[in-house]
C-alpha cells in the first residue's frame, strides 16, 4: 500500500498527511513519523497532522509541528486508529475517498464497524492486521527494506517496544520483525534504555493516590479491579500532579496475581467517559474487545477501550455496576485459566536466554531474537516465563507508601526521600494488607524505577532500608537511619 501512495503522490503531485488517534502513544507517534520520514526521503512532501503539541519521544522522532492547515487535495493516511471516535482530528475528511488509506493492527470483533466502514473506503486502501503487535511492526514489512534508514528503523523499533510493553505482549512474528529492524540499523539497547527511563516521583505519588481508590470485585474464581474518576477528580489529578488522560495509566494495574480484569473510567469531558479495559491470558483470558465493541470502541482481545456518553439520570456508579455485570458474564461464557505449566525443553532454553540477556535488555543481537522466535513457535510459554506477578496486597501497599510522600519532597529535583512510619501506621498497614514488617521494608524496591537521589524507609522498631540512585539496597536492624551512600 505504501508504494501505491508513493506512486500516486508523485504522479498527481499530492502532499501526504498522516493522522493517528487522540492521546497518541508510542506506536501512533512513531508509525506516523516513520511514514513521514520515509516519504520525505523520496522527495514527497509529508506531514503528521496534529492539533496539539506532542513532546513524547521527541529525542527519537524529532519535533512535530502543530498543523496550521492542510491541502484539501492531499492524500490522507490514518494509522493505529480503529474507529472515528478515536481520531485526534478529522481533517482527513477533506481528502477524496480514493485518497484515504488506513493502516491498523486493532481487531474487528463480531462484525464491529471500523473506521474504513464509516468512511466507506475501498478494500485496497486498508491494511487491518490484528496478527501484528503494532502498526510499527506492520510497517517493518510494508516499507521497502532498501529505503528503511537507521533513523526509520529506530522509530519502528521504539513504537513496537512501547506497544508491546517492552515485549511483554507479542504476536506471532514480533521477534522475527524486530530482528529485521536490528539488521536495518536500529539501536535496540539504546531504545530499551530510553523506554525504561526512571519515572518522575511526582507522577508516581499522584498515581498512587489515584490507585488507592481502586474497587475490587469478584469474577468467578478471580477478581477484577475498577477505578472510576469524575471530572472534578480528573481535574484535580491534572492540577496537583500534572497527570492527564488517567485512563491511559491502566498499565499500572497489570500483572496482579489472580486478577483477570482491570478497568479505568475517566470523565475527561463532562458526562463523557474514556474507558480502558484489560484482561490477561494467564487468568481468565476473555475477550474485552467484545465489551469495547458494545460501546462502539475498539482495540485487541486483551486490551481495548471506548468512549461512553452517559444519558440523563444515569450515574457513574450505574456505569460501574453495568460494566461489572457485563464482565462477569464474559468470564462465565469465555474464561479459560492457564493451567499450571510444567516447563518443557523449549521453556528451559527460553529461560536461559531471558536470564542471560536480563529479560531481553542486554547483549541483544538479531540472532538471539530469531532464537526466541523459533522457541516461541516451537511451544515455549513466553508470556508465562516473561511476566513477573505481584499480589494485590503488595500492589496496594506500594501505593499506600508512595501516597504518603509530601509535596515539598516530590516537587524537588532529584529528591531525597525519607519515609518514617509510626507504629500506629505500621499496625494499620499490617492489618489492612495482611503483611509483615519485612514486606513493608521491601517496598523500597519500587524506588529503583523512580528518579530519586535516595530513599529510606524507617520503622519505629529501628529497622530501616535504604536505596541509592543506582538501585543499591542496604538494610539495618538497629539504627533508626542509614546514612546515605554518596555515589558519582
Protein Blocks (a to p, Z undefined) as FASTA:
>chain_A
ZZmmmmmmmmnopacdddddehiafklmmmmmmmmmmmmmnopacddddfbdcfehklmn
opadddfbdcfkbccddehiabfklpfbfklmmpcfklcccddfbdceehiacfklmnop
afklpccdfkbfbfklmmmmmpcfklmcfklmmmmmmmmmmmnogolaccfklmmmmmmm
mmnopafklmmmmmmgccdfklmmmmmmmmmmpccddehjbccddddddfklmmmmmmmn
opahkllmmmmmgoiehiabdcddddfbghiacddddddfkgopaafklmmmmnopacdf
klccddddddehiafklmmmmmmmmmmmmmmmmoccdddddddfklmmmmmmmmmnogoi
gopafklmmmmmmmmmnopafklmmpccddfklmmmmmmmmmmpcfklmmpghiacdddd
dfklmmmmmmmnopafklmmmmmmmmmmpccfbdcdddfkopacdddfkopacddfkbmb
dcddddZZ
